Amino acid sequence: MELLRPTRMEIASDNLRTNYRNIKKFVGSGCEVFGIVKANAYSLGLVPVASILRDEGCRRFGVAIPEEALALREAGFREEILVLGASPRRAAEALVSNDIVSACGDLDFALALKEASERTGGRARVHIKIDSGMGRTGFLPERSVEAVVAIKEMGLDVEGAFTHFATADETDLSYTVWQYGRFMESVDKIRRSGIPLPFLHACNSAATIHCPQMHLDAVRPGNLFYGLPSGERGRPFPLLPSVSVKTALTAVRDMPARSGISYGLRYMTRGDVRIGVLPIGFYDGFTRLFQNVAVLVRGRRVPVVGSICMDQTMVNLESVPEARTDDEVVIIGRQGDEEITISELAERLNTIVAQIVSLFSQRVPRVFV
């Protein structure tokens, strides 16, 4: 459908490709790279982003929930797909029938996979999730051997094991080192029990950069691929941003002194002020929680004024008197010599960069450029 409203999220395909190539080169030929496309590919678009990764040679994908894995299968993806999160028992049959690998961190779900395999004749393939210190899902190390033996006795295909690091994006890596040690100790015990565990992975984006000794058989870079900083203190290659959010002025109004702007009249003009109106609001993801933020107009920062509405936002154009209707406005990204980064907005909300991208609703079209 033709885009009539100028508001959109632009995704730089070439930067995604370059980031993936740089990660591949960094980890080397002996280590695979999961294409992490969970959460609708970090809100950029599941199938388009997965297609870019496949074009670059990616042969393993990581998703969070069964529906994402099934969407890839329905789109024609025949590569390995691993559901990283804990799946409900009722998803077992769909996962087995579609040859999707499941994270397995509890015996009830393992039993559901066994029963689904018996009903359908399909293979129940799993990667064992070991909770080495994240406290979210998985078998605790001290119970992992008996659990994996039981899973193997159920007839499941135990293809590998993985864990997830809780603090790899922080300056002090001692907890990450401790987690890795617990994970590898569990793996060693499981292998000594007679179960091979041929495929191991542990590293998220930050650990991929800072802990090359932990790369194992594959890494799972999410933020790193999307060009989102995640606590890395230095990188062996540049991190290319892939996301910008843009719109345009739909109205420019000269308002007299003492005019109230937007709901609650929380902003009052002190003198004659030029106000611009943007067709983006909190339903689009430009949340009211943003306080004292700016956008870019003609390469200059202009402040958001008044309450952000559901569908519209107002800005003060005093510093850009030449601004006109239809001028491009940058919410995230670069314009001229100025830039508003995702990190800047994340700091405003005291959150992480990945959440900022996920704020933008599907009403904001994703445009690959």
Beta strands, then each sheet from edge to edge (+ up, - down):
strand 1: 8-11
strand 2: 32-33
strand 3: 35-36
strand 4: 60-63
strand 5: 80-83
strand 6: 101-104
strand 7: 125-129
strand 8: 157-162
strand 9: 199-203
strand 10: 218-219
strand 11: 243-248
strand 12: 251-255
strand 13: 260-261
strand 14: 267-268
strand 15: 273-278
strand 16: 294-297
strand 17: 300-305
strand 18: 313-316
strand 19: 328-335
strand 20: 338-340
strand 21: 366-368
sheet 1: 12+ 15- 18+ 17- 16+ 19- 11+ 1- 21-
sheet 2: 2+ 10+ 9+ 8+ 7+ 6+ 5+ 4+ 3+
sheet 3: 12+ 15- 18+ 17- 16+ 19- 20+
sheet 4: 13+ 14-
end
